[in-house]
Amino acid sequence: MHPDTMRLIDRWAGIPLCLVASIFTWIKSALKIKSENFPNEDSPEIIVFIGLAEIGALVVAFPAIQQARKEYPKSRICFITAPAGLQTLKLMRFEPENILLMSTTSFSGMFVDLFKIRKNFSGKSVSAIVLEPFTRISTLLSVWIGASKRVGCYRFYNEGSFIGYFLTHRLVYNSHLHASQTYYALAKALCEPISTEPLLKDKIPSQMGNRLKIKIQEDDQKALKNRLKLEYPEVSLQKIILINANASDIVPLRKWPMHRFVELGVKLLENSNITIILTGSPEEKNVCEDLAMQINPSRTVNFAGKTSFKELISLYSISNLLITNDSGPVHFASTTEIPILALYGPETPKIFGPMSPNAKVISMELACSPCISVFNQKKSFCNDNQCMKQISVQMVLGEVLKIIKKWN
């Protein structure tokens, strides 16, 4: 399902449904005594994290998940996400039975999954943590699964972003915090008493040191190298630079112009030790093939759609540099030690920047940027992304050369 379709559903169906859900929870609360509405158990039976839209956000949420595991060791920690997040969550040590998938490709699939998810939590003591601020579908899911405690960001006196009145723990959305800190605050808020008081009245430190770190076994690295040598015997693997030239359809404005990637790739290959490997989803295979042909097909490998998530992480672990738009690979690569050069434009890296200490961000910081945020469902009126177009090849190449100097 196209992201714009999801946005329309979230707005035109989400607003009335949030109002109905608010009335429903109020009536249900009024008909029960307090102890029945909000059980006082020390540890909820199940804690459910909800995040559907961006798979990179699952990695960013790792410190929050660890906080919940630490605070509630006896609770079952589950995650509701889109099917694309399955492999990511498995590497984050989620058991298959604790990963609940909701289709976002069709209405029929979505409705079937909704009832499967509801059945999974029927009769259980559930607490829900909504990771996506002001996303109505995700917030409504917290009611749908029967959660007695529902944690999420709330608008208070802010205009717009109506998500109803059924959150039991309401956090102020702080646009000066990195997303990992916001997610961590949501997890910590679960320990707070039920209240309409704005949360969280606590300082949240940087979560970079608590980021997800995936250790790839040496055998897996060797297997991937052997595969590359077998499939591309003419290519040298002495120094590998990965290029992720595409961004998802959620925010097309995040894409650096393709001809800039071509120009950059040609200049990089002036160094005879370098081989370029293009990464991407299966849908990006043809675009990457065209890109490889324009750069230099004899020294550019199109690996788009040819790896599992675990193999992609292995590829990061054996490579020397990743150059990428602001997209999921920024966060996936942050789970390894690979140097990252990330290009940001319509979204600020202060909120969703890479968590790796080996990352460098290039951002023009124009007066109109960032133009996408949680307040507009990451949908901008802009049709001319100068914030990306003004990032020159020379700017990127200059940062690459600084990294290359460290190879010697």
NUMARMI-195270 format. One record per residue (C-alpha): residue in one letter; z, x, y; residue number from 1. Coordinates in steps of 0.02 Angstrom, whole numbers, plus 50000, padded with zeros to 5 digits. Example, Ala and Ser with C-alpha at 12.3 -4.5 7.8 and 13.67 -1.06 7.14 Angstrom:
# residues 2
A;50390;50615;49775;1
S;50357;50684;49947;2
***
This chain:
# residues 408
M;50000;50000;50000;1
H;49951;50072;50169;2
P;50097;50126;50280;3
D;50040;50006;50418;4
T;50049;49862;50294;5
M;50226;49914;50249;6
R;50271;49919;50433;7
L;50203;49743;50460;8
I;50300;49677;50311;9
D;50458;49764;50371;10
R;50441;49685;50542;11
W;50376;49508;50516;12
A;50460;49474;50349;13
G;50607;49591;50376;14
I;50675;49517;50537;15
P;50695;49336;50473;16
L;50757;49399;50304;17
C;50889;49506;50390;18
L;50947;49354;50486;19
V;50954;49247;50327;20
A;51045;49386;50234;21
S;51171;49401;50376;22
I;51209;49214;50368;23
F;51220;49222;50178;24
T;51344;49367;50179;25
W;51448;49282;50315;26
I;51459;49119;50215;27
K;51498;49214;50056;28
S;51634;49312;50146;29
A;51709;49153;50220;30
L;51721;49071;50050;31
K;51815;49214;49970;32
I;51980;49298;50002;33
K;51975;49473;50077;34
S;52016;49564;49915;35
E;51868;49482;49829;36
N;51748;49530;49968;37
F;51799;49711;49979;38
P;51884;49777;49822;39
N;52013;49911;49854;40
E;51969;50020;49705;41
D;51992;50206;49732;42
S;51818;50241;49668;43
P;51668;50123;49666;44
E;51589;50103;49496;45
I;51416;50141;49566;46
I;51357;50223;49727;47
V;51174;50191;49768;48
F;51072;50292;49891;49
I;50920;50200;49959;50
G;50767;50292;50027;51
L;50590;50230;49999;52
A;50467;50301;50126;53
E;50464;50491;50134;54
I;50492;50596;49979;55
G;50538;50750;50081;56
A;50690;50654;50141;57
L;50760;50653;49964;58
V;50777;50842;49970;59
V;50855;50833;50143;60
A;50983;50708;50075;61
F;51048;50830;49944;62
P;51206;50881;50041;63
A;51249;50696;50062;64
I;51226;50665;49876;65
Q;51337;50813;49835;66
Q;51469;50747;49955;67
A;51469;50581;49861;68
R;51480;50669;49694;69
K;51625;50774;49756;70
E;51720;50630;49837;71
Y;51691;50508;49694;72
P;51678;50611;49532;73
K;51705;50457;49423;74
S;51568;50354;49506;75
R;51391;50337;49441;76
I;51273;50401;49577;77
C;51104;50314;49581;78
F;50950;50321;49692;79
I;50822;50187;49735;80
T;50656;50261;49790;81
A;50467;50249;49771;82
P;50384;50313;49610;83
A;50327;50471;49701;84
G;50509;50526;49711;85
L;50542;50528;49524;86
Q;50509;50713;49490;87
T;50604;50765;49645;88
L;50760;50671;49592;89
K;50753;50742;49416;90
L;50760;50918;49489;91
M;50908;50859;49593;92
R;51002;50828;49429;93
F;50983;50639;49424;94
E;50978;50566;49249;95
P;50828;50451;49218;96
E;50939;50297;49201;97
N;51009;50330;49376;98
I;50837;50331;49459;99
L;50777;50158;49507;100
L;50595;50150;49561;101
M;50519;50017;49674;102
S;50331;50005;49683;103
T;50254;50013;49857;104
T;50073;49996;49800;105
S;50066;49808;49769;106
F;50166;49649;49806;107
S;50173;49601;49622;108
G;50239;49770;49570;109
M;50367;49767;49710;110
F;50435;49597;49660;111
V;50446;49644;49476;112
D;50541;49803;49520;113
L;50657;49710;49637;114
F;50718;49599;49495;115
K;50733;49747;49376;116
I;50839;49839;49503;117
R;50949;49688;49535;118
K;50979;49664;49348;119
N;51032;49846;49332;120
F;51178;49819;49451;121
S;51225;49641;49403;122
G;51412;49617;49381;123
K;51451;49796;49438;124
S;51556;49860;49583;125
V;51423;49937;49696;126
S;51424;50030;49861;127
A;51258;50066;49948;128
I;51208;50203;50071;129
V;51049;50165;50167;130
L;50968;50330;50215;131
E;50824;50261;50320;132
P;50889;50209;50492;133
F;50830;50038;50551;134
T;50714;50009;50402;135
R;50741;49827;50358;136
I;50674;49832;50180;137
S;50797;49971;50133;138
T;50941;49885;50221;139
L;50904;49718;50137;140
L;50906;49806;49968;141
S;51090;49844;49995;142
V;51124;49656;49996;143
W;51000;49618;49857;144
I;51088;49733;49733;145
G;51256;49652;49771;146
A;51339;49799;49857;147
S;51510;49754;49929;148
K;51508;49908;50042;149
R;51348;49939;50138;150
V;51333;50096;50244;151
G;51193;50124;50369;152
C;51144;50161;50548;153
Y;51167;50016;50669;154
R;51093;49983;50841;155
F;51249;49916;50930;156
Y;51190;49892;51112;157
N;51021;49975;51086;158
E;50867;49867;51109;159
G;50757;49823;50960;160
S;50777;49879;50780;161
F;50863;49718;50724;162
I;50928;49741;50547;163
G;51051;49596;50538;164
Y;51240;49602;50537;165
F;51283;49636;50356;166
L;51320;49823;50359;167
T;51504;49848;50323;168
H;51505;50029;50386;169
R;51401;50049;50544;170
L;51354;50221;50606;171
V;51287;50268;50776;172
Y;51117;50346;50754;173
N;51127;50515;50840;174
S;50954;50584;50880;175
H;51033;50754;50917;176
L;51082;50781;50736;177
H;50971;50849;50599;178
A;50930;50717;50468;179
S;51034;50810;50339;180
Q;51186;50791;50452;181
T;51151;50605;50477;182
Y;51138;50579;50289;183
Y;51298;50677;50262;184
A;51387;50569;50392;185
L;51328;50413;50301;186
A;51402;50477;50138;187
K;51566;50524;50221;188
A;51577;50352;50303;189
L;51598;50271;50134;190
C;51777;50337;50134;191
E;51814;50244;50296;192
P;51894;50070;50299;193
I;51786;49916;50326;194
S;51761;49895;50513;195
T;51633;49852;50647;196
E;51694;50004;50745;197
P;51553;50131;50775;198
L;51561;50276;50653;199
L;51574;50421;50613;200
K;51715;50493;50718;201
D;51706;50664;50640;202
K;51611;50825;50671;203
I;51470;50859;50550;204
P;51422;51044;50537;205
S;51249;51111;50496;206
Q;51202;51076;50315;207
M;51080;51220;50298;208
G;51201;51316;50187;209
N;51220;51162;50075;210
R;51033;51131;50056;211
L;50956;51104;49885;212
K;50915;51270;49802;213
I;50806;51262;49648;214
K;50813;51413;49534;215
I;50649;51434;49442;216
Q;50661;51526;49277;217
E;50562;51687;49257;218
D;50470;51613;49107;219
D;50408;51469;49216;220
Q;50347;51591;49348;221
K;50256;51695;49218;222
A;50177;51539;49143;223
L;50110;51486;49313;224
K;50043;51660;49351;225
N;49957;51665;49182;226
R;49881;51495;49214;227
L;49812;51552;49382;228
K;49740;51709;49304;229
L;49661;51607;49164;230
E;49586;51473;49277;231
Y;49537;51592;49418;232
P;49509;51763;49336;233
E;49410;51830;49485;234
V;49554;51801;49607;235
S;49684;51933;49649;236
L;49864;51873;49653;237
Q;49931;52025;49744;238
K;49984;51926;49899;239
I;49976;51736;49899;240
I;49974;51630;50056;241
L;49989;51443;50026;242
I;49912;51320;50148;243
N;49959;51137;50153;244
A;49826;51071;50272;245
N;49861;50887;50256;246
A;49999;50767;50304;247
S;50034;50598;50227;248
D;49961;50435;50293;249
I;50133;50387;50359;250
V;50099;50488;50517;251
P;49917;50551;50527;252
L;49956;50623;50700;253
R;50050;50766;50615;254
K;49888;50846;50556;255
W;49828;51010;50633;256
P;49638;51003;50655;257
M;49549;51053;50496;258
H;49431;51174;50584;259
R;49585;51271;50642;260
F;49639;51293;50462;261
V;49465;51356;50422;262
E;49470;51482;50564;263
L;49645;51537;50516;264
G;49597;51557;50333;265
V;49447;51664;50375;266
K;49554;51779;50482;267
L;49689;51792;50349;268
L;49563;51848;50219;269
E;49517;51997;50327;270
N;49667;52071;50236;271
S;49594;52116;50065;272
N;49763;52095;49979;273
I;49778;51910;50023;274
T;49725;51761;49918;275
I;49740;51584;49989;276
I;49796;51440;49879;277
L;49776;51263;49948;278
T;49907;51135;49895;279
G;49908;50948;49912;280
S;49913;50782;49821;281
P;49777;50724;49699;282
E;49706;50616;49839;283
E;49681;50772;49944;284
K;49582;50866;49811;285
N;49409;50834;49887;286
V;49465;50877;50063;287
C;49542;51039;50001;288
E;49385;51080;49903;289
D;49282;51067;50062;290
L;49411;51173;50153;291
A;49403;51308;50018;292
M;49214;51313;50029;293
Q;49221;51338;50218;294
I;49352;51476;50212;295
N;49289;51580;50066;296
P;49270;51501;49893;297
S;49286;51668;49803;298
R;49460;51701;49874;299
T;49524;51526;49907;300
V;49596;51422;49765;301
N;49599;51232;49776;302
F;49759;51188;49683;303
A;49779;51014;49759;304
G;49837;50887;49631;305
K;49849;51018;49492;306
T;50038;51039;49485;307
S;50189;50938;49437;308
F;50331;50942;49562;309
K;50420;51076;49461;310
E;50261;51180;49453;311
L;50241;51163;49642;312
I;50416;51235;49665;313
S;50368;51375;49544;314
L;50214;51408;49650;315
Y;50323;51425;49805;316
S;50436;51546;49713;317
I;50293;51666;49669;318
S;50203;51656;49836;319
N;50228;51757;49994;320
L;50205;51627;50133;321
L;50179;51440;50159;322
I;50085;51377;50312;323
T;50103;51189;50328;324
N;50096;51036;50437;325
D;50255;50936;50462;326
S;50261;50849;50292;327
G;50351;50847;50126;328
P;50308;51027;50076;329
V;50413;51089;50223;330
H;50566;51021;50134;331
F;50509;51058;49956;332
A;50479;51241;49999;333
S;50649;51250;50083;334
T;50726;51240;49909;335
T;50659;51417;49877;336
E;50660;51581;49973;337
I;50477;51579;50023;338
P;50444;51611;50210;339
I;50383;51450;50292;340
L;50276;51429;50448;341
A;50284;51245;50497;342
L;50178;51161;50631;343
Y;50264;51018;50722;344
G;50196;50899;50853;345
P;50232;50712;50863;346
E;50401;50729;50776;347
T;50541;50844;50830;348
P;50597;50983;50711;349
K;50773;50959;50780;350
I;50788;50806;50668;351
F;50672;50840;50521;352
G;50642;51027;50532;353
P;50648;51141;50380;354
M;50821;51185;50315;355
S;50770;51357;50253;356
P;50836;51511;50345;357
N;50664;51588;50311;358
A;50570;51456;50410;359
K;50484;51473;50578;360
V;50430;51319;50676;361
I;50287;51315;50800;362
S;50299;51168;50921;363
M;50220;51147;51092;364
E;50363;51033;51150;365
L;50250;50932;51264;366
A;50327;50804;51382;367
C;50261;50662;51272;368
S;50331;50737;51112;369
P;50414;50676;51005;370
C;50325;50509;51013;371
I;50377;50450;50839;372
S;50553;50414;50782;373
V;50657;50292;50681;374
F;50653;50174;50830;375
N;50464;50143;50816;376
Q;50449;50159;50627;377
K;50356;50323;50656;378
K;50208;50231;50730;379
S;50138;50301;50893;380
F;50012;50225;51014;381
C;49937;50399;51036;382
N;49759;50433;50976;383
D;49746;50610;51044;384
N;49875;50725;50965;385
Q;49870;50865;51093;386
C;50041;50917;51028;387
M;49948;50982;50874;388
K;49780;51025;50952;389
Q;49862;51142;51079;390
I;49933;51248;50938;391
S;49803;51386;50935;392
V;49747;51490;50788;393
Q;49806;51646;50881;394
M;49982;51573;50896;395
V;49992;51541;50710;396
L;49908;51706;50665;397
G;50032;51800;50776;398
E;50179;51729;50678;399
V;50091;51763;50512;400
L;50066;51946;50559;401
K;50253;51963;50595;402
I;50288;51903;50419;403
I;50154;52014;50341;404
K;50233;52168;50422;405
K;50390;52133;50322;406
W;50292;52143;50158;407
N;50271;52332;50173;408
***
